[in-house]
Amino acid sequence: MQSRRHFIRNVSLTGAALFAGVQARAADLPMVDEKDPTATALKYVADATKSKDPKYTAGSNCGNCVLFQGKATDKAGPCPLYAGKQVATAGWCASYAKKAG
């Protein structure tokens, strides 16, 4: 019979291993191309400062968007709007929603 302490330790280690695996896979994802149909529809640009969209405001970028799943210090990270691809942290699209805080 497994003790409660061993069970909790094993669950913690399994969770940490799964998290590390997800992080490693995210880095292997290809970058979204600005010409991708979804990117075009959402007016994605890899450099937010080059956005011509009237909704864009200075300082807005993927790194400080609630949808961005990477760290603000990463060069790129996953976004659920572009399944299987990464967006540039410095990028921007029309679905931008500022993180609280």
Gaussian input, Z-matrix of N, CA and C with variables (Angstrom, degrees):
# hf/3-21g

backbone

0 1
 N
 C     1     B1
 C     2     B2     1     A1
 N     3     B3     2     A2     1     D1
 C     4     B4     3     A3     2     D2
 C     5     B5     4     A4     3     D3
 N     6     B6     5     A5     4     D4
 C     7     B7     6     A6     5     D5
 C     8     B8     7     A7     6     D6
 N     9     B9     8     A8     7     D7
 C    10    B10     9     A9     8     D8
 C    11    B11    10    A10     9     D9
 N    12    B12    11    A11    10    D10
 C    13    B13    12    A12    11    D11
 C    14    B14    13    A13    12    D12
 N    15    B15    14    A14    13    D13
 C    16    B16    15    A15    14    D14
 C    17    B17    16    A16    15    D15
 N    18    B18    17    A17    16    D16
 C    19    B19    18    A18    17    D17
 C    20    B20    19    A19    18    D18
 N    21    B21    20    A20    19    D19
 C    22    B22    21    A21    20    D20
 C    23    B23    22    A22    21    D21
 N    24    B24    23    A23    22    D22
 C    25    B25    24    A24    23    D23
 C    26    B26    25    A25    24    D24
 N    27    B27    26    A26    25    D25
 C    28    B28    27    A27    26    D26
 C    29    B29    28    A28    27    D27
 N    30    B30    29    A29    28    D28
 C    31    B31    30    A30    29    D29
 C    32    B32    31    A31    30    D30
 N    33    B33    32    A32    31    D31
 C    34    B34    33    A33    32    D32
 C    35    B35    34    A34    33    D33
 N    36    B36    35    A35    34    D34
 C    37    B37    36    A36    35    D35
 C    38    B38    37    A37    36    D36
 N    39    B39    38    A38    37    D37
 C    40    B40    39    A39    38    D38
 C    41    B41    40    A40    39    D39
 N    42    B42    41    A41    40    D40
 C    43    B43    42    A42    41    D41
 C    44    B44    43    A43    42    D42
 N    45    B45    44    A44    43    D43
 C    46    B46    45    A45    44    D44
 C    47    B47    46    A46    45    D45
 N    48    B48    47    A47    46    D46
 C    49    B49    48    A48    47    D47
 C    50    B50    49    A49    48    D48
 N    51    B51    50    A50    49    D49
 C    52    B52    51    A51    50    D50
 C    53    B53    52    A52    51    D51
 N    54    B54    53    A53    52    D52
 C    55    B55    54    A54    53    D53
 C    56    B56    55    A55    54    D54
 N    57    B57    56    A56    55    D55
 C    58    B58    57    A57    56    D56
 C    59    B59    58    A58    57    D57
 N    60    B60    59    A59    58    D58
 C    61    B61    60    A60    59    D59
 C    62    B62    61    A61    60    D60
 N    63    B63    62    A62    61    D61
 C    64    B64    63    A63    62    D62
 C    65    B65    64    A64    63    D63
 N    66    B66    65    A65    64    D64
 C    67    B67    66    A66    65    D65
 C    68    B68    67    A67    66    D66
 N    69    B69    68    A68    67    D67
 C    70    B70    69    A69    68    D68
 C    71    B71    70    A70    69    D69
 N    72    B72    71    A71    70    D70
 C    73    B73    72    A72    71    D71
 C    74    B74    73    A73    72    D72
 N    75    B75    74    A74    73    D73
 C    76    B76    75    A75    74    D74
 C    77    B77    76    A76    75    D75
 N    78    B78    77    A77    76    D76
 C    79    B79    78    A78    77    D77
 C    80    B80    79    A79    78    D78
 N    81    B81    80    A80    79    D79
 C    82    B82    81    A81    80    D80
 C    83    B83    82    A82    81    D81
 N    84    B84    83    A83    82    D82
 C    85    B85    84    A84    83    D83
 C    86    B86    85    A85    84    D84
 N    87    B87    86    A86    85    D85
 C    88    B88    87    A87    86    D86
 C    89    B89    88    A88    87    D87
 N    90    B90    89    A89    88    D88
 C    91    B91    90    A90    89    D89
 C    92    B92    91    A91    90    D90
 N    93    B93    92    A92    91    D91
 C    94    B94    93    A93    92    D92
 C    95    B95    94    A94    93    D93
 N    96    B96    95    A95    94    D94
 C    97    B97    96    A96    95    D95
 C    98    B98    97    A97    96    D96
 N    99    B99    98    A98    97    D97
 C   100   B100    99    A99    98    D98
 C   101   B101   100   A100    99    D99
 N   102   B102   101   A101   100   D100
 C   103   B103   102   A102   101   D101
 C   104   B104   103   A103   102   D102
 N   105   B105   104   A104   103   D103
 C   106   B106   105   A105   104   D104
 C   107   B107   106   A106   105   D105
 N   108   B108   107   A107   106   D106
 C   109   B109   108   A108   107   D107
 C   110   B110   109   A109   108   D108
 N   111   B111   110   A110   109   D109
 C   112   B112   111   A111   110   D110
 C   113   B113   112   A112   111   D111
 N   114   B114   113   A113   112   D112
 C   115   B115   114   A114   113   D113
 C   116   B116   115   A115   114   D114
 N   117   B117   116   A116   115   D115
 C   118   B118   117   A117   116   D116
 C   119   B119   118   A118   117   D117
 N   120   B120   119   A119   118   D118
 C   121   B121   120   A120   119   D119
 C   122   B122   121   A121   120   D120
 N   123   B123   122   A122   121   D121
 C   124   B124   123   A123   122   D122
 C   125   B125   124   A124   123   D123
 N   126   B126   125   A125   124   D124
 C   127   B127   126   A126   125   D125
 C   128   B128   127   A127   126   D126
 N   129   B129   128   A128   127   D127
 C   130   B130   129   A129   128   D128
 C   131   B131   130   A130   129   D129
 N   132   B132   131   A131   130   D130
 C   133   B133   132   A132   131   D131
 C   134   B134   133   A133   132   D132
 N   135   B135   134   A134   133   D133
 C   136   B136   135   A135   134   D134
 C   137   B137   136   A136   135   D135
 N   138   B138   137   A137   136   D136
 C   139   B139   138   A138   137   D137
 C   140   B140   139   A139   138   D138
 N   141   B141   140   A140   139   D139
 C   142   B142   141   A141   140   D140
 C   143   B143   142   A142   141   D141
 N   144   B144   143   A143   142   D142
 C   145   B145   144   A144   143   D143
 C   146   B146   145   A145   144   D144
 N   147   B147   146   A146   145   D145
 C   148   B148   147   A147   146   D146
 C   149   B149   148   A148   147   D147
 N   150   B150   149   A149   148   D148
 C   151   B151   150   A150   149   D149
 C   152   B152   151   A151   150   D150
 N   153   B153   152   A152   151   D151
 C   154   B154   153   A153   152   D152
 C   155   B155   154   A154   153   D153
 N   156   B156   155   A155   154   D154
 C   157   B157   156   A156   155   D155
 C   158   B158   157   A157   156   D156
 N   159   B159   158   A158   157   D157
 C   160   B160   159   A159   158   D158
 C   161   B161   160   A160   159   D159
 N   162   B162   161   A161   160   D160
 C   163   B163   162   A162   161   D161
 C   164   B164   163   A163   162   D162
 N   165   B165   164   A164   163   D163
 C   166   B166   165   A165   164   D164
 C   167   B167   166   A166   165   D165
 N   168   B168   167   A167   166   D166
 C   169   B169   168   A168   167   D167
 C   170   B170   169   A169   168   D168
 N   171   B171   170   A170   169   D169
 C   172   B172   171   A171   170   D170
 C   173   B173   172   A172   171   D171
 N   174   B174   173   A173   172   D172
 C   175   B175   174   A174   173   D173
 C   176   B176   175   A175   174   D174
 N   177   B177   176   A176   175   D175
 C   178   B178   177   A177   176   D176
 C   179   B179   178   A178   177   D177
 N   180   B180   179   A179   178   D178
 C   181   B181   180   A180   179   D179
 C   182   B182   181   A181   180   D180
 N   183   B183   182   A182   181   D181
 C   184   B184   183   A183   182   D182
 C   185   B185   184   A184   183   D183
 N   186   B186   185   A185   184   D184
 C   187   B187   186   A186   185   D185
 C   188   B188   187   A187   186   D186
 N   189   B189   188   A188   187   D187
 C   190   B190   189   A189   188   D188
 C   191   B191   190   A190   189   D189
 N   192   B192   191   A191   190   D190
 C   193   B193   192   A192   191   D191
 C   194   B194   193   A193   192   D192
 N   195   B195   194   A194   193   D193
 C   196   B196   195   A195   194   D194
 C   197   B197   196   A196   195   D195
 N   198   B198   197   A197   196   D196
 C   199   B199   198   A198   197   D197
 C   200   B200   199   A199   198   D198
 N   201   B201   200   A200   199   D199
 C   202   B202   201   A201   200   D200
 C   203   B203   202   A202   201   D201
 N   204   B204   203   A203   202   D202
 C   205   B205   204   A204   203   D203
 C   206   B206   205   A205   204   D204
 N   207   B207   206   A206   205   D205
 C   208   B208   207   A207   206   D206
 C   209   B209   208   A208   207   D207
 N   210   B210   209   A209   208   D208
 C   211   B211   210   A210   209   D209
 C   212   B212   211   A211   210   D210
 N   213   B213   212   A212   211   D211
 C   214   B214   213   A213   212   D212
 C   215   B215   214   A214   213   D213
 N   216   B216   215   A215   214   D214
 C   217   B217   216   A216   215   D215
 C   218   B218   217   A217   216   D216
 N   219   B219   218   A218   217   D217
 C   220   B220   219   A219   218   D218
 C   221   B221   220   A220   219   D219
 N   222   B222   221   A221   220   D220
 C   223   B223   222   A222   221   D221
 C   224   B224   223   A223   222   D222
 N   225   B225   224   A224   223   D223
 C   226   B226   225   A225   224   D224
 C   227   B227   226   A226   225   D225
 N   228   B228   227   A227   226   D226
 C   229   B229   228   A228   227   D227
 C   230   B230   229   A229   228   D228
 N   231   B231   230   A230   229   D229
 C   232   B232   231   A231   230   D230
 C   233   B233   232   A232   231   D231
 N   234   B234   233   A233   232   D232
 C   235   B235   234   A234   233   D233
 C   236   B236   235   A235   234   D234
 N   237   B237   236   A236   235   D235
 C   238   B238   237   A237   236   D236
 C   239   B239   238   A238   237   D237
 N   240   B240   239   A239   238   D238
 C   241   B241   240   A240   239   D239
 C   242   B242   241   A241   240   D240
 N   243   B243   242   A242   241   D241
 C   244   B244   243   A243   242   D242
 C   245   B245   244   A244   243   D243
 N   246   B246   245   A245   244   D244
 C   247   B247   246   A246   245   D245
 C   248   B248   247   A247   246   D246
 N   249   B249   248   A248   247   D247
 C   250   B250   249   A249   248   D248
 C   251   B251   250   A250   249   D249
 N   252   B252   251   A251   250   D250
 C   253   B253   252   A252   251   D251
 C   254   B254   253   A253   252   D252
 N   255   B255   254   A254   253   D253
 C   256   B256   255   A255   254   D254
 C   257   B257   256   A256   255   D255
 N   258   B258   257   A257   256   D256
 C   259   B259   258   A258   257   D257
 C   260   B260   259   A259   258   D258
 N   261   B261   260   A260   259   D259
 C   262   B262   261   A261   260   D260
 C   263   B263   262   A262   261   D261
 N   264   B264   263   A263   262   D262
 C   265   B265   264   A264   263   D263
 C   266   B266   265   A265   264   D264
 N   267   B267   266   A266   265   D265
 C   268   B268   267   A267   266   D266
 C   269   B269   268   A268   267   D267
 N   270   B270   269   A269   268   D268
 C   271   B271   270   A270   269   D269
 C   272   B272   271   A271   270   D270
 N   273   B273   272   A272   271   D271
 C   274   B274   273   A273   272   D272
 C   275   B275   274   A274   273   D273
 N   276   B276   275   A275   274   D274
 C   277   B277   276   A276   275   D275
 C   278   B278   277   A277   276   D276
 N   279   B279   278   A278   277   D277
 C   280   B280   279   A279   278   D278
 C   281   B281   280   A280   279   D279
 N   282   B282   281   A281   280   D280
 C   283   B283   282   A282   281   D281
 C   284   B284   283   A283   282   D282
 N   285   B285   284   A284   283   D283
 C   286   B286   285   A285   284   D284
 C   287   B287   286   A286   285   D285
 N   288   B288   287   A287   286   D286
 C   289   B289   288   A288   287   D287
 C   290   B290   289   A289   288   D288
 N   291   B291   290   A290   289   D289
 C   292   B292   291   A291   290   D290
 C   293   B293   292   A292   291   D291
 N   294   B294   293   A293   292   D292
 C   295   B295   294   A294   293   D293
 C   296   B296   295   A295   294   D294
 N   297   B297   296   A296   295   D295
 C   298   B298   297   A297   296   D296
 C   299   B299   298   A298   297   D297
 N   300   B300   299   A299   298   D298
 C   301   B301   300   A300   299   D299
 C   302   B302   301   A301   300   D300

   B1=1.4605
   B2=1.5397
   B3=1.2976
   B4=1.4591
   B5=1.5253
   B6=1.3330
   B7=1.4614
   B8=1.5207
   B9=1.2902
   B10=1.4655
   B11=1.5286
   B12=1.3100
   B13=1.4702
   B14=1.5351
   B15=1.3399
   B16=1.4605
   B17=1.5282
   B18=1.3132
   B19=1.4649
   B20=1.5198
   B21=1.3175
   B22=1.4742
   B23=1.5234
   B24=1.3211
   B25=1.4641
   B26=1.5309
   B27=1.3332
   B28=1.4613
   B29=1.5248
   B30=1.3102
   B31=1.4665
   B32=1.5254
   B33=1.3192
   B34=1.4660
   B35=1.5205
   B36=1.3300
   B37=1.4598
   B38=1.5255
   B39=1.3228
   B40=1.4596
   B41=1.5277
   B42=1.3184
   B43=1.4601
   B44=1.5121
   B45=1.3374
   B46=1.4656
   B47=1.5227
   B48=1.3249
   B49=1.4651
   B50=1.5221
   B51=1.3241
   B52=1.4642
   B53=1.5213
   B54=1.3259
   B55=1.4588
   B56=1.5268
   B57=1.3291
   B58=1.4659
   B59=1.5256
   B60=1.3265
   B61=1.4600
   B62=1.5097
   B63=1.3204
   B64=1.4693
   B65=1.5206
   B66=1.3271
   B67=1.4586
   B68=1.5294
   B69=1.3303
   B70=1.4557
   B71=1.5292
   B72=1.3103
   B73=1.4629
   B74=1.5205
   B75=1.3202
   B76=1.4638
   B77=1.5237
   B78=1.3217
   B79=1.4636
   B80=1.5267
   B81=1.3169
   B82=1.4586
   B83=1.5316
   B84=1.3096
   B85=1.4630
   B86=1.5247
   B87=1.3411
   B88=1.4676
   B89=1.5320
   B90=1.3058
   B91=1.4655
   B92=1.5271
   B93=1.3063
   B94=1.4623
   B95=1.5388
   B96=1.2958
   B97=1.4655
   B98=1.5243
   B99=1.3117
   B100=1.4678
   B101=1.5276
   B102=1.3378
   B103=1.4653
   B104=1.5249
   B105=1.3296
   B106=1.4607
   B107=1.5309
   B108=1.3472
   B109=1.4683
   B110=1.5398
   B111=1.3127
   B112=1.4717
   B113=1.5201
   B114=1.3336
   B115=1.4645
   B116=1.5269
   B117=1.3097
   B118=1.4675
   B119=1.5234
   B120=1.3272
   B121=1.4660
   B122=1.5305
   B123=1.3335
   B124=1.4736
   B125=1.5236
   B126=1.3309
   B127=1.4664
   B128=1.5254
   B129=1.3490
   B130=1.4644
   B131=1.5175
   B132=1.3201
   B133=1.4627
   B134=1.5205
   B135=1.3309
   B136=1.4636
   B137=1.5311
   B138=1.3190
   B139=1.4691
   B140=1.5319
   B141=1.3148
   B142=1.4665
   B143=1.5197
   B144=1.3103
   B145=1.4647
   B146=1.5314
   B147=1.3410
   B148=1.4653
   B149=1.5234
   B150=1.3290
   B151=1.4642
   B152=1.5191
   B153=1.3047
   B154=1.4750
   B155=1.5301
   B156=1.3376
   B157=1.4621
   B158=1.5294
   B159=1.3327
   B160=1.4638
   B161=1.5422
   B162=1.3420
   B163=1.4663
   B164=1.5319
   B165=1.3358
   B166=1.4634
   B167=1.5270
   B168=1.3315
   B169=1.4703
   B170=1.5204
   B171=1.3036
   B172=1.4595
   B173=1.5317
   B174=1.3159
   B175=1.4594
   B176=1.5226
   B177=1.3268
   B178=1.4636
   B179=1.5220
   B180=1.3117
   B181=1.4651
   B182=1.5233
   B183=1.3149
   B184=1.4653
   B185=1.5288
   B186=1.3127
   B187=1.4632
   B188=1.5149
   B189=1.3292
   B190=1.4718
   B191=1.5341
   B192=1.3469
   B193=1.4683
   B194=1.5316
   B195=1.3270
   B196=1.4662
   B197=1.5313
   B198=1.3036
   B199=1.4588
   B200=1.5222
   B201=1.3113
   B202=1.4659
   B203=1.5165
   B204=1.3396
   B205=1.4524
   B206=1.5213
   B207=1.3091
   B208=1.4552
   B209=1.5180
   B210=1.3180
   B211=1.4696
   B212=1.5255
   B213=1.3023
   B214=1.4706
   B215=1.5200
   B216=1.3262
   B217=1.4649
   B218=1.5227
   B219=1.3477
   B220=1.4666
   B221=1.5261
   B222=1.3119
   B223=1.4681
   B224=1.5251
   B225=1.3336
   B226=1.4648
   B227=1.5217
   B228=1.3286
   B229=1.4519
   B230=1.5147
   B231=1.3296
   B232=1.4608
   B233=1.5286
   B234=1.3132
   B235=1.4579
   B236=1.5207
   B237=1.3255
   B238=1.4631
   B239=1.5325
   B240=1.3074
   B241=1.4649
   B242=1.5242
   B243=1.3267
   B244=1.4611
   B245=1.5304
   B246=1.3038
   B247=1.4700
   B248=1.5252
   B249=1.3224
   B250=1.4564
   B251=1.5136
   B252=1.3273
   B253=1.4645
   B254=1.5244
   B255=1.3228
   B256=1.4607
   B257=1.5262
   B258=1.3036
   B259=1.4664
   B260=1.5215
   B261=1.3055
   B262=1.4631
   B263=1.5261
   B264=1.3133
   B265=1.4616
   B266=1.5262
   B267=1.3196
   B268=1.4651
   B269=1.5222
   B270=1.3297
   B271=1.4597
   B272=1.5221
   B273=1.3228
   B274=1.4674
   B275=1.5172
   B276=1.3257
   B277=1.4692
   B278=1.5317
   B279=1.3197
   B280=1.4489
   B281=1.5401
   B282=1.3235
   B283=1.4718
   B284=1.5249
   B285=1.3172
   B286=1.4652
   B287=1.5298
   B288=1.3342
   B289=1.4698
   B290=1.5292
   B291=1.3037
   B292=1.4636
   B293=1.5261
   B294=1.3527
   B295=1.4568
   B296=1.5183
   B297=1.3104
   B298=1.4630
   B299=1.5206
   B300=1.2854
   B301=1.4613
   B302=1.4228
   A1=109.05
   A2=115.39
   A3=121.36
   A4=109.67
   A5=115.57
   A6=118.72
   A7=109.99
   A8=114.72
   A9=120.83
   A10=110.69
   A11=116.25
   A12=121.18
   A13=110.34
   A14=117.80
   A15=121.25
   A16=110.96
   A17=116.16
   A18=120.55
   A19=110.26
   A20=117.67
   A21=121.76
   A22=110.26
   A23=117.14
   A24=120.72
   A25=109.94
   A26=117.24
   A27=120.62
   A28=112.28
   A29=117.00
   A30=120.56
   A31=109.70
   A32=117.71
   A33=121.54
   A34=111.39
   A35=116.58
   A36=120.35
   A37=111.47
   A38=116.91
   A39=120.90
   A40=110.26
   A41=117.15
   A42=121.04
   A43=111.98
   A44=116.63
   A45=120.54
   A46=110.79
   A47=117.38
   A48=121.05
   A49=111.22
   A50=117.19
   A51=120.70
   A52=110.98
   A53=117.06
   A54=121.79
   A55=110.35
   A56=117.11
   A57=121.17
   A58=110.37
   A59=116.86
   A60=120.87
   A61=112.42
   A62=116.90
   A63=121.33
   A64=109.57
   A65=117.77
   A66=121.45
   A67=110.29
   A68=117.26
   A69=120.64
   A70=110.38
   A71=117.73
   A72=121.03
   A73=111.22
   A74=118.76
   A75=121.53
   A76=110.61
   A77=116.48
   A78=120.50
   A79=111.39
   A80=117.91
   A81=122.19
   A82=113.12
   A83=117.90
   A84=121.04
   A85=110.40
   A86=117.18
   A87=119.57
   A88=110.48
   A89=115.25
   A90=120.71
   A91=109.16
   A92=116.65
   A93=120.74
   A94=107.82
   A95=115.41
   A96=121.77
   A97=107.96
   A98=117.63
   A99=121.46
   A100=111.84
   A101=117.62
   A102=121.85
   A103=112.25
   A104=117.84
   A105=122.30
   A106=107.74
   A107=118.48
   A108=119.97
   A109=114.10
   A110=117.26
   A111=119.75
   A112=110.16
   A113=116.28
   A114=120.40
   A115=111.06
   A116=116.29
   A117=120.62
   A118=110.70
   A119=116.16
   A120=120.20
   A121=111.58
   A122=116.05
   A123=119.99
   A124=112.57
   A125=116.42
   A126=122.84
   A127=112.63
   A128=116.14
   A129=121.92
   A130=111.09
   A131=115.44
   A132=123.02
   A133=107.51
   A134=116.78
   A135=121.47
   A136=111.60
   A137=116.58
   A138=122.04
   A139=107.12
   A140=116.07
   A141=121.61
   A142=112.94
   A143=117.61
   A144=120.46
   A145=112.18
   A146=116.70
   A147=120.56
   A148=112.36
   A149=117.43
   A150=120.80
   A151=110.45
   A152=115.09
   A153=121.50
   A154=110.54
   A155=116.82
   A156=121.33
   A157=110.39
   A158=118.58
   A159=121.13
   A160=113.26
   A161=117.65
   A162=120.50
   A163=112.18
   A164=117.02
   A165=120.61
   A166=110.79
   A167=115.28
   A168=120.44
   A169=108.13
   A170=116.32
   A171=121.57
   A172=110.53
   A173=115.87
   A174=121.35
   A175=113.37
   A176=117.55
   A177=121.07
   A178=108.56
   A179=117.54
   A180=121.53
   A181=109.59
   A182=115.67
   A183=120.53
   A184=111.64
   A185=117.68
   A186=121.46
   A187=114.12
   A188=117.88
   A189=119.40
   A190=111.49
   A191=115.31
   A192=122.24
   A193=109.18
   A194=117.21
   A195=121.28
   A196=111.95
   A197=118.84
   A198=121.47
   A199=113.47
   A200=117.26
   A201=122.07
   A202=110.01
   A203=117.46
   A204=121.52
   A205=113.72
   A206=117.01
   A207=121.00
   A208=109.25
   A209=115.68
   A210=120.86
   A211=107.55
   A212=116.31
   A213=120.69
   A214=111.18
   A215=117.77
   A216=122.02
   A217=113.00
   A218=117.87
   A219=121.67
   A220=109.80
   A221=116.48
   A222=121.09
   A223=110.66
   A224=116.05
   A225=122.15
   A226=108.67
   A227=115.32
   A228=119.74
   A229=110.86
   A230=116.45
   A231=120.36
   A232=112.57
   A233=114.64
   A234=122.73
   A235=106.76
   A236=119.11
   A237=120.40
   A238=113.93
   A239=117.89
   A240=120.66
   A241=112.04
   A242=116.38
   A243=122.40
   A244=108.08
   A245=116.17
   A246=122.54
   A247=112.21
   A248=114.78
   A249=120.58
   A250=114.57
   A251=116.66
   A252=120.32
   A253=110.05
   A254=114.87
   A255=121.17
   A256=109.56
   A257=114.44
   A258=120.87
   A259=107.86
   A260=116.21
   A261=120.80
   A262=109.12
   A263=117.10
   A264=120.96
   A265=109.73
   A266=116.49
   A267=121.77
   A268=112.37
   A269=118.05
   A270=122.33
   A271=112.85
   A272=115.03
   A273=121.79
   A274=109.02
   A275=117.77
   A276=121.90
   A277=108.82
   A278=115.78
   A279=121.93
   A280=112.91
   A281=118.47
   A282=121.03
   A283=112.04
   A284=116.84
   A285=121.88
   A286=111.01
   A287=114.79
   A288=121.73
   A289=106.86
   A290=116.33
   A291=121.39
   A292=112.16
   A293=114.70
   A294=120.76
   A295=108.61
   A296=115.89
   A297=120.18
   A298=109.29
   A299=115.77
   A300=118.65
   A301=114.47
   D1=137.55
   D2=-177.40
   D3=-88.17
   D4=135.69
   D5=179.28
   D6=-76.54
   D7=160.27
   D8=179.33
   D9=-60.90
   D10=-38.89
   D11=-179.43
   D12=-62.37
   D13=-44.95
   D14=178.76
   D15=-64.46
   D16=-39.71
   D17=179.45
   D18=-61.24
   D19=-48.88
   D20=-178.57
   D21=-63.26
   D22=-41.39
   D23=179.10
   D24=-62.64
   D25=-44.77
   D26=-179.27
   D27=-65.25
   D28=-39.59
   D29=177.51
   D30=-63.92
   D31=-42.50
   D32=179.26
   D33=-62.83
   D34=-45.02
   D35=-179.66
   D36=-65.71
   D37=-39.67
   D38=178.61
   D39=-63.94
   D40=-43.67
   D41=178.41
   D42=-61.69
   D43=-42.84
   D44=179.29
   D45=-64.38
   D46=-40.15
   D47=179.27
   D48=-65.72
   D49=-41.37
   D50=178.23
   D51=-63.84
   D52=-43.00
   D53=179.20
   D54=-61.45
   D55=-44.33
   D56=179.71
   D57=-62.62
   D58=-38.16
   D59=178.30
   D60=-65.10
   D61=-40.71
   D62=178.71
   D63=-65.27
   D64=-42.45
   D65=179.63
   D66=-62.92
   D67=-43.25
   D68=-178.62
   D69=-64.75
   D70=-42.12
   D71=179.80
   D72=-65.95
   D73=-36.22
   D74=-179.59
   D75=-60.06
   D76=-38.16
   D77=-179.54
   D78=-67.42
   D79=-22.82
   D80=-179.12
   D81=-86.83
   D82=-7.32
   D83=-178.22
   D84=-69.88
   D85=145.07
   D86=177.04
   D87=-72.72
   D88=158.11
   D89=176.66
   D90=-77.08
   D91=145.30
   D92=175.49
   D93=-72.25
   D94=139.29
   D95=178.26
   D96=-90.44
   D97=137.42
   D98=179.05
   D99=-59.36
   D100=-21.07
   D101=179.91
   D102=-90.48
   D103=-3.21
   D104=176.01
   D105=-58.16
   D106=139.76
   D107=-177.39
   D108=-54.85
   D109=-41.26
   D110=178.36
   D111=-66.95
   D112=-43.61
   D113=179.44
   D114=-61.37
   D115=-42.01
   D116=178.54
   D117=-63.25
   D118=-45.08
   D119=-179.33
   D120=-62.58
   D121=-34.40
   D122=-178.62
   D123=-95.67
   D124=6.73
   D125=177.40
   D126=58.26
   D127=38.35
   D128=179.90
   D129=-68.08
   D130=136.34
   D131=170.76
   D132=-131.89
   D133=140.85
   D134=-178.77
   D135=-71.71
   D136=-21.55
   D137=177.77
   D138=-122.33
   D139=105.26
   D140=-175.00
   D141=-54.31
   D142=-33.87
   D143=-176.94
   D144=-66.65
   D145=-13.31
   D146=179.50
   D147=-96.76
   D148=5.31
   D149=179.59
   D150=-69.27
   D151=136.64
   D152=177.16
   D153=-103.84
   D154=0.87
   D155=-177.49
   D156=-71.15
   D157=133.90
   D158=-179.52
   D159=-65.03
   D160=-19.31
   D161=178.31
   D162=-75.86
   D163=-19.12
   D164=-178.77
   D165=-67.78
   D166=135.00
   D167=172.86
   D168=-124.93
   D169=144.09
   D170=-178.74
   D171=-52.56
   D172=136.86
   D173=179.56
   D174=93.52
   D175=-13.73
   D176=177.84
   D177=-79.25
   D178=131.79
   D179=174.48
   D180=-160.07
   D181=168.26
   D182=-177.52
   D183=-57.29
   D184=-34.58
   D185=-178.27
   D186=-61.54
   D187=-23.63
   D188=178.40
   D189=-118.04
   D190=27.98
   D191=176.93
   D192=-99.78
   D193=144.25
   D194=-179.84
   D195=-64.38
   D196=-22.91
   D197=-178.65
   D198=-81.65
   D199=-21.21
   D200=-176.75
   D201=-66.81
   D202=127.47
   D203=-175.70
   D204=-103.99
   D205=8.56
   D206=174.89
   D207=-100.48
   D208=-172.79
   D209=175.10
   D210=-92.20
   D211=150.50
   D212=179.63
   D213=-60.95
   D214=-22.63
   D215=179.96
   D216=-86.84
   D217=-9.49
   D218=177.97
   D219=-74.99
   D220=153.49
   D221=177.24
   D222=-72.42
   D223=-30.91
   D224=-179.68
   D225=-155.42
   D226=165.71
   D227=178.30
   D228=-165.81
   D229=166.63
   D230=-179.60
   D231=-70.58
   D232=153.19
   D233=174.26
   D234=-138.06
   D235=132.06
   D236=-177.55
   D237=-63.00
   D238=-17.71
   D239=178.90
   D240=-73.81
   D241=-22.10
   D242=-177.69
   D243=-122.78
   D244=72.05
   D245=-174.69
   D246=-53.01
   D247=129.75
   D248=177.07
   D249=78.20
   D250=10.50
   D251=-179.26
   D252=-136.40
   D253=162.62
   D254=175.62
   D255=-106.91
   D256=154.33
   D257=172.78
   D258=-114.11
   D259=154.49
   D260=176.99
   D261=-70.66
   D262=137.44
   D263=177.23
   D264=-58.67
   D265=-34.66
   D266=179.91
   D267=-82.60
   D268=1.84
   D269=-177.99
   D270=-79.62
   D271=-178.86
   D272=179.72
   D273=-159.44
   D274=148.76
   D275=170.56
   D276=-144.56
   D277=169.11
   D278=-175.11
   D279=-67.38
   D280=-11.66
   D281=176.84
   D282=-90.86
   D283=8.37
   D284=-179.53
   D285=-52.96
   D286=132.49
   D287=174.47
   D288=-139.28
   D289=116.09
   D290=-175.39
   D291=-61.88
   D292=136.95
   D293=174.30
   D294=-67.06
   D295=144.08
   D296=175.67
   D297=-72.76
   D298=145.80
   D299=173.93
   D300=112.29

